[in-house]
């Protein structure tokens, strides 16, 4: 018996005939209807075997085309609101596409609208699974390659065993654009047991939540007109390592906790030659949370003076220390006649009308200082012994850095990334 050929050209309810397409469409299954479904298939059987191999789970409608450019199942909707192919399922997959070669399992092509549209109120609108290549791939020459929307779950979810879950490329626009009104624009999980992988959003193991790599521009760039450009939270919110500068802030910096440093000071344009020179000063260091106050006082006719301090002075400070210096002549009897009490202290023993420079220091006693005392002579943790905050200052190699001990992924990733030839 000869194989059954495709139907001859004829007028159907919609006027569409695949045999009259230019070029003619080679198809496995074709159905045409103006009111109902063009093709309806239902199956309650388990998996079967077809011309191209096993069909898992049974198929309500199954189309096969063995031509190199043929189509197994073709759906087309000419009306603005019609559906070319509709798959519904109570538990399984509404529409499944499988490919054993290089071509996609499911391909959607559109001149103006969406090539493939997936909509779901609870599950995945479109799900793509791959064991080697891309789970889902969207390409567009003008608009968006893939558009995904969801009322409750993720707008787009991609899983891959070996290849990339999502791969996006754009020559002019954005590779991936994500927007969320209340949730997360992009959520990615990295399941590596080591520190070599990376995801976007949340990483359950040791890999970074977000990783950006660039050999010329910014590795990761955050921008916002009104809110935070980059927000980080963790046992260590932000770790930065760089040469010669690990971080630079152009603007004010607010720190609510302790600021620990190896050294510091100010670096400004030189007041005498701001166009050509800099001026640097170091900070004053102390083993206590020291506050320093100073001023001048003019002694009265008895050679004494009372110095008034701010009304918060006693509440903030304790353990006071004093310095007095007479101006214009010696004052061997100059002394503190009354220590700080009720936010003032007294000076006596000088010459009438003499000017005295005074200095008072105090140690902080506020609530934050009480709960965060300075430990001047601290011991390193057992695993940190033999490592240094500044190994080069002690003649040690960079591998002896405590920072790299705590964050080995910083070195591991640098070795894994092969730097291309720079232009």
WOWOUR-V602799 format. One record per backbone hydrogen bond with DSSP energy under -1.0 kcal/mol. CO is the residue of the C=O (numbers start at 0). NH is the residue of the N-H. If there is no record, write none. Layout:
# WOWOUR-V602799
CO | NH
CO | NH
This chain:
# WOWOUR-V602799
16 | 19
17 | 20
17 | 24
25 | 70
47 | 54
49 | 52
52 | 49
54 | 47
54 | 57
70 | 27
127 | 158
129 | 160
187 | 201
199 | 187
207 | 198
248 | 250
263 | 282
265 | 280
267 | 278
272 | 275
272 | 276
276 | 269
278 | 267
280 | 265
287 | 289
288 | 363
290 | 361
292 | 359
294 | 357
296 | 355
298 | 352
299 | 302
302 | 349
303 | 299
304 | 346
306 | 344
309 | 312
311 | 315
312 | 316
315 | 364
317 | 362
320 | 360
322 | 358
324 | 356
330 | 333
334 | 347
337 | 345
342 | 308
343 | 340
344 | 306
345 | 336
345 | 337
346 | 304
347 | 334
350 | 353
353 | 298
354 | 326
355 | 296
356 | 324
357 | 294
358 | 322
359 | 292
360 | 320
361 | 290
362 | 317
365 | 369
366 | 370
380 | 383
383 | 386
387 | 401
389 | 392
390 | 393
390 | 395
391 | 394
396 | 399
397 | 400
399 | 387
400 | 404
401 | 405
402 | 406
406 | 409
407 | 411
408 | 412
410 | 414
411 | 415
412 | 416
